[in-house]
Each structure stands twice: as C-alpha cells, then as structure tokens.
Amino acid sequence: MKDGFDISYYNSPIGLIQIKSVNHKVCSVLFVNKETEPFTIETPLNKECIRQLKEYFAGERFTFDIPVFQIGTAFQQKVWDEVSKIPYGDTCSYLLLAHKVGDIKSIRAVASSNGKNKISILVPCHRIIGSDGSLTGFAWGIDKKEWLLKHEIKHAGPIEGKLF
C-alpha cells in the first residue's frame, strides 16, 4: 500500500493502465506511460479489475461490476453517474449529457467534470463526444478515445441513433 492506495498495473492493447484502490473500492484507472511505483500490490480487488479489463479488451465484457469511488462535487458525481449509464458501444454528446444532468447551460461544467473522471473505461468518459459527432477532449489522447469507441462498436453490433 503506497500512500494508502493499493496499486497494480495492466498492460492493455492500447497502453499501460494503473489501477488504484482504497478501502475495497477502485478509485482510479488511468493510462500511464510507465510504472511509477516501486512496487505493486495485487489485491483481490485489483486482480478482479484487471480480469474484467482483460475481458473488456477481448470484446467479452460490456459492463463492469467493480465497486468504485472517486472524490468530487455533487455536480461531478451526478455527471459521472450519468456517464456510467451510457451503454457499451453507444455515445452521448456533451450537450445531451448537460440536459440529462438537468441544465442545458451547464455544458462547460459537464465537459470539465467528464475530464476530471479518474476511473477511465469503468466510468466510460470516452463515450462522450461533440454534438456534431466529433471526437473531442480525452485526457489520454483522441487516438485512445477513437480506439475504445471503434472497439466497442465492433463488439456491440449496430445501435440505433449512434452519433459516432
């Protein structure tokens, strides 16, 4: 446990992922350039998270049942909750997401909250796109966002009303 976190790494098809958990909940799933911790802890929760990520990348898992926790404002929590409801293989625009959280004028706050998500893939912030269908804003690069969306579309099959 480093600084209170159990830390593990998973080498995914699109880059190294660092998984942090605390108090039996995953609190971050982030793409990183290299292992930054001198040691890793393979807790049962982190092992399960890696197992589910492997299934996701194999096209065999469409939802996650890992307990998650991230610190944020009530508004951020509301945004992340709505993001978590977007089905595998589908997308949602920032504008529609602002509408879902109750204030169409909050589009910038929605985009900012989405960008502060620390639990990538499990809280699928990559599924949020521009109203015109463009791929905008992804902390780990548009190339990873595009890969994730194409991967999901490939394994989900046709979805009506898809923006991307």
Secondary structure, 3 states (H helix, E strand, C coil): CECCEEEEEEEECCEEEEEEEECCEEEEEEEECCCCCCCCCCCHHHHHHHHHHHHHHCCCCCCCCCCECCCCCHHHHHHHHHHHCCCCCCCEEHHHHHHHCCCHHHHHHHHHHHHCCCECCCCCHHHEECCCCCCCCCCCCHHHHHHHHHHHHHHHCCCCCCCC
